[in-house]
Amino acid sequence: MAYYHTKYGLPRKKKRSPWRKIVFSLLILLIIASLIVGYLIYRVIYKSNVWTSGQETFSVYFPTDANFEQVKTILYGHGLIIDRGGFEWLAKKKKYPDLIKPGHFVVRDGMNNDELINMLRLGEQAPVNVTFNNIRTKDQLAKRISEQIEADSTSIMNLLNDSVYYASTGLSTETALTLIIPNTYEFFWNTSALQFMDRMKKEFNLFWEGERTKRADSVGLSRAEVVIMASIVDKETNKNDEKAAIAGVYMNRLDKNWLLQADPTLVYASGDFGLTRVLNVHKEIDSPYNTYMYPGLPPGPICIPSIASIDAVLNYEEHDYLFFCAKDDLSGYHAFARSITQHNRNARRYHKAIENRK
């Protein structure tokens, strides 16, 4: 403590400047303010800011060429962001509006702004599983695929009808669907029509590489012809363990230069895919897909057949059956016959079983 002497020699305290207290107080206030601001920034960055309405995750889809306004509209429209101001502030700090990536993103409940924005700006999208079954036409395929990825059905149809595109595969627009091997495939949602078809072409080549092509050569059919016959077998039965036997019947008819007379081709020719009973009138439909009228295989597949049906044709059962009809036990299996007499007898038994059930 500082002292100085008065006139009579008594010590007196030296006065302190009031500015020291003011500066000290301001410093304390500045530190407190900095802590508050730091805490608020910390909360904006790291506090949970995503709510998925009780679900563990939620999928969002940002289209190609989306901007920040569209991203906000999508996120806010689903009610995913709790503090919108905080999200937008950090997004701009991280320059996300200049780094928008399209695709399918899986948002987790409880994510903070930092996690969400980092995922979006880096384009860490989740793939989607693309599946297709029970497809009869190119229109149906294009529609089904466009429902699962960003590519629209028109762009997919344009490629399915582009003969130049198929030149390297030996296929045509009529046999275009034989390129499609049914399975479940992973794609990024923002896949284009060309990327989708290129992937299908790659899967087609992998599928036919090696043994399957050798088998096709050995049975005397091209890859497209195998799939066309498989499409008929596929619509004849859903019992995988008898598909090879049915394929054997059709191979026998081809060998004898008989008409295939396959009822599923009449259903296809009619355009009524819900048709459950083929009548004589349907046999009069003038269509290259009418195998009661035109010899050989139809010009294209009547559906995208399963892999089991394709392999059944490649490994068809060698026998001398020429006919088959549904079994009278109504099991869904078929009774096979070598002669028309035996076939008619089997057919009568089946129709009687149907009548008895009614």
Secondary structure, DSSP 8 states (H G I E B T S, - for coil): --EEE-TTS-EEE----THHHHHHHHHHHHHHHHHHHHHHHHHHHHSB-B--TT-SEEEEEE-TT--HHHHHHHHHHTT-BS-HHHHHHHHHHTTGGGS---EEEEEETT-BHHHHHHHHHTT----EEEE--S--SHHHHHHHHHTTSSS-HHHHHHHHT-TTTTGGGT--STTGGGG---SEEEE-TT--HHHHHHHHHHHHHHHHTTHHHHHHHHHT--HHHHHHHHHHHHHH-S-GGGHHHHHHHHHHHHHTT-----HHHHHHHHT-TT-----GGGGG---TT-TTTS-SS-SS-SS---HHHHHHHHT-------EEEE-TT-SS-EEEESSHHHHHHHHHHHHHHHHHH-
